[in-house]
Amino acid sequence: GKVLYGSHCVFCHGGFGKEHRSGFPDLSKLNGNAHDQFNKIVLEGTLSVYGMANFSDVLKPKDAEAIHDFLISKQRETFNEGNKHVEKI
């Protein structure tokens, strides 16, 4: 997923967290609806009216799933980084 993100997504969406320098959404901060609709967004172009390209011509469903899994791992990483200072009860 990381390699596919670097090949297809990073040009518009850029990095994550403090490294995010794009006007497009930081994909490590996807909400629940975006997670639920991920394949429709990426492979069917459901957000094309907002400028999100349809990648069905270059990505297979398994590729979109790999990218999504990578983004979930980045989201977990960001969450864990933000909670390192929280005391465990």
Stockholm file with secondary structure:
# STOCKHOLM 1.0

chainA/1-89         GKVLYGSHCVFCHGGFGKEHRSGFPDLSKLNGNAHDQFNKIVLEGTLSVYGMANFSDVLKPKDAEAIHDFLISKQRETFNEGNKHVEKI
#=GR chainA/1-89 SS CHHHHHHHTHHHHCCSGGGCCCSSCCGGGCCHHHHHTHHHHHHHCTTGGGTCCCCTTTCCHHHHHHHHHHHHHHHHHHHHHHTTTSCCC
#=GC SS_cons        CHHHHHHHTHHHHCCSGGGCCCSSCCGGGCCHHHHHTHHHHHHHCTTGGGTCCCCTTTCCHHHHHHHHHHHHHHHHHHHHHHTTTSCCC
//
